[in-house]
Amino acid sequence: MSNEKKNQNQIQIEVPQEEMQGRYANLAVIAHSPNEFVLDFVFLSPGNPKARVQSRIVMTPENAKQLVFALKENMDKYEMNFGEITLKRRRTNDDIIDFTQAKGQA
């Protein structure tokens, strides 16, 4: 493939200065409807029952599935370079929170 064709397929992504530092989240809450997935990235402070949504991302089911594949690919690359990521404990059904009745604010 020629360099000219490669350059046509490249996307230039601009990150605004105020977003350069990013946002810390230690919890993700995921909900979906037939048409979209909603990912809330949350900061949950130890000992504080209130959590704050740092960022909300809404995407199509197809884009959500592409995200899953991209995360898996990057996780595999990370572990090849830095070793396996071990979880302190396995997730159980008790860890699953039913948000269908929750009346939260965002």
C-alpha positions as CSV (number, residue, x, y, z in Angstrom):
1,M,0.0,0.0,0.0
2,S,1.4,3.4,-0.9
3,N,2.1,6.1,1.7
4,E,-0.4,8.3,0.0
5,K,-3.2,5.7,0.5
6,K,-2.1,5.2,4.1
7,N,-2.3,8.9,4.8
8,Q,-5.9,9.0,3.4
9,N,-7.0,6.4,6.0
10,Q,-5.4,8.1,9.0
11,I,-7.6,10.0,11.4
12,Q,-6.2,13.0,13.2
13,I,-7.5,13.2,16.7
14,E,-7.3,16.4,18.6
15,V,-7.5,16.5,22.4
16,P,-8.5,19.8,23.9
17,Q,-6.1,21.1,26.5
18,E,-8.6,20.8,29.3
19,E,-8.9,17.1,28.5
20,M,-5.2,16.3,28.4
21,Q,-5.0,15.3,32.0
22,G,-7.9,12.9,31.7
23,R,-10.3,11.8,34.4
24,Y,-9.7,9.1,37.0
25,A,-12.5,6.4,37.3
26,N,-12.4,3.3,39.4
27,L,-15.9,2.0,38.5
28,A,-17.8,1.6,35.3
29,V,-21.6,1.3,35.2
30,I,-23.0,0.0,32.0
31,A,-26.6,0.1,30.8
32,H,-28.1,-0.6,27.4
33,S,-31.2,-0.2,25.3
34,P,-31.9,-1.8,21.9
35,N,-30.2,1.2,20.3
36,E,-27.3,2.2,22.5
37,F,-25.0,1.4,25.3
38,V,-24.4,3.9,28.1
39,L,-21.0,3.7,29.9
40,D,-20.7,5.8,33.0
41,F,-17.2,6.1,34.3
42,V,-17.4,6.8,38.1
43,F,-15.0,7.8,40.9
44,L,-16.0,6.0,44.1
45,S,-14.1,7.4,47.0
46,P,-13.4,4.9,49.8
47,G,-15.8,5.3,52.8
48,N,-18.0,7.7,50.9
49,P,-21.4,6.3,49.8
50,K,-21.8,9.0,47.1
51,A,-20.0,8.5,43.8
52,R,-19.5,11.0,41.0
53,V,-19.8,10.3,37.3
54,Q,-16.6,11.5,35.7
55,S,-17.6,10.9,32.1
56,R,-20.6,9.4,30.3
57,I,-20.1,7.8,26.9
58,V,-23.1,6.8,24.7
59,M,-22.4,4.5,21.8
60,T,-24.2,2.1,19.3
61,P,-24.2,-1.6,20.1
62,E,-21.8,-2.1,17.1
63,N,-19.3,0.4,18.5
64,A,-19.6,-1.1,21.9
65,K,-18.7,-4.5,20.6
66,Q,-15.7,-2.9,18.7
67,L,-14.6,-1.4,22.0
68,V,-14.7,-4.8,23.6
69,F,-12.4,-6.2,20.9
70,A,-10.1,-3.2,21.1
71,L,-9.8,-3.5,24.9
72,K,-9.1,-7.3,24.6
73,E,-6.4,-6.7,22.0
74,N,-4.8,-4.0,24.1
75,M,-5.0,-6.0,27.3
76,D,-3.3,-8.9,25.6
77,K,-0.5,-6.5,24.4
78,Y,-0.1,-5.0,27.8
79,E,0.2,-8.4,29.5
80,M,2.8,-9.5,26.9
81,N,4.9,-6.5,27.8
82,F,4.3,-6.2,31.6
83,G,3.0,-9.6,32.7
84,E,-0.5,-10.9,33.6
85,I,-2.8,-8.6,35.5
86,T,-4.1,-10.5,38.5
87,L,-7.4,-9.6,40.1
88,K,-7.5,-9.4,43.8
89,R,-10.7,-11.4,43.8
90,R,-13.1,-12.8,41.3
91,R,-16.4,-11.0,40.6
92,T,-19.5,-12.8,41.8
93,N,-23.2,-12.3,41.4
94,D,-23.2,-10.5,44.7
95,D,-21.0,-7.8,43.0
96,I,-23.7,-7.1,40.4
97,I,-25.8,-4.1,41.3
98,D,-29.3,-3.7,39.8
99,F,-29.6,-0.1,38.6
100,T,-33.0,-0.6,36.9
101,Q,-34.9,1.0,39.8
102,A,-32.2,3.5,40.8
103,K,-33.2,7.2,40.5
104,G,-29.7,8.7,40.3
105,Q,-28.6,12.1,39.0
106,A,-25.9,12.6,36.5
